[in-house]
């Protein structure tokens, strides 16, 4: 006599272990284990997912950041945007970058901050031009 068991596939990261890993397998419909699980090192999974992907960061007009990923599913990119990068903004990046303790550790912090200031001034000029164009259209 054969018995049919309904199973559901799963793939999860195992955190808190000495080596980060993922586990894939099947569970019974009630969530209990079915005995089929494969543990895969995180490095292997991340390399397989990201090797042929192109990731880029874009900034929205309100200063928040968004991740774009060619070679990744829309759901995967959306999940990344919802976790960490979607909560970051130009302001938060600047605050983290300009933490004096961290900046002091850089080899040539004064030179680096001078270069950052130039880029920010150029960026502010671009924002001013965009605002001018938008307000003259009205």
N, C-alpha and C positions, 0 to 999 in steps of 0.2 A: 504494500500500500504506500503510495507516495503522498507527501504532504507539501502543500504550496505555502510559501511564506513570502509575503509582500515586503520588499526592501526599498529603501530610499538612499540614493547616493549622497555622500557628504565629503567635504574637503575643508579642513580647518587648520589654523595655525595653533601650535602648542606653545604657549608662552610659559616662562618660568622654569624651563628646563635648562640644563647646563649648555645645551646646544639648541638653538631655535630650530624647530622642525615643523613640518606639516604632516597631517595624517589624512589619508583618503581611504574610503571604504564604503561599506553599506551598513545601514542600520535598519532594524525592523521598523515598521510604520509607527509603532508606539514609542520609538526613540531608543529602545534598548539595542545593545550590540548584537550583531549577527555573527561575529567572529571573523569577518573579513576586513582587515585593516592593513594599510601599508604606510609606514613612516618614511618620509622623505626629508632630507636636510633642506632647510630654508634656502640655502645658497643655490642648490640645484633648481628649485622651483623659480626663484627670482631671476636666475640667469635665463631659464627657458622662456619666461614671460617677457622679460625686458630686452633680450638680445636683439630681437628684430623690431623693436618698438622705437618710436621717436617721440620723446617727451619734450614738451615746451611749456613755458609758463607765460601767461598773458595777463595784462592788467586791465581790469574793467575801468570805465570812466570814474567810478567812485573810489578808486584806489585799492579795491580788493583784488586778489589774485585768483586766477583760474588755471587749472592744469589741462593741457590738451595732449592727447596721445594717439598718434597714428600707429596702427598695428595692435591696438588694444580695443576691447569691446567698449561700447558706450557705457554699459553698466559699470565696468571696472573703473573707467575714468570718473564717472559720477561718484562712485564710492570714495575714490581718492580725494575728490573735491569736497566731499562732505566731511571727511575726517580732519585732516590737518590743514592742507593748503587753502581750503575754502574759508578758513577762519583767519587767514593771514592777510595783511594789507601792507601797502607801502609804509605806512606809519609804524606798524609792528616790526617790519623788517629793519627800518631805520633805528628804532629803539633798541632792538637786539644788537645790531651792528655797532651802535654808538655807546654801548655799555663800556664805561671807561676802563673797567678791569680787563675786559676782553680786548679792547683796542690797544691798551698798553702792552699786551703780550705780542703784538705784531712787530715784525722787524723794523718797518719804517712806517709807523702809524701816522705820522704827520703828513708824509708824502701821500699815503693811501687816502687819508681823509681829504686832502687837497684835491685829489683826482675825483673823489666822490662828490665834492662840492661843485666841481666843474660840470659833472654829469647832471647833478640836481638842478643847477642853474639853467643848463640847456633844456632839461625837461620842463622846468617852469616856464621857460620862454615858449615851448611848444604848446603847453596848456593855455598860456595867455593868447597865443595866435588862434587856437581852436575856439576859445571863448569869444574873441573878437569876431571871428567868422560867423559864429552862431548868433551873436547879438546883432550883427549888421544885416542878417537875413530877415529878421523880424520886422 
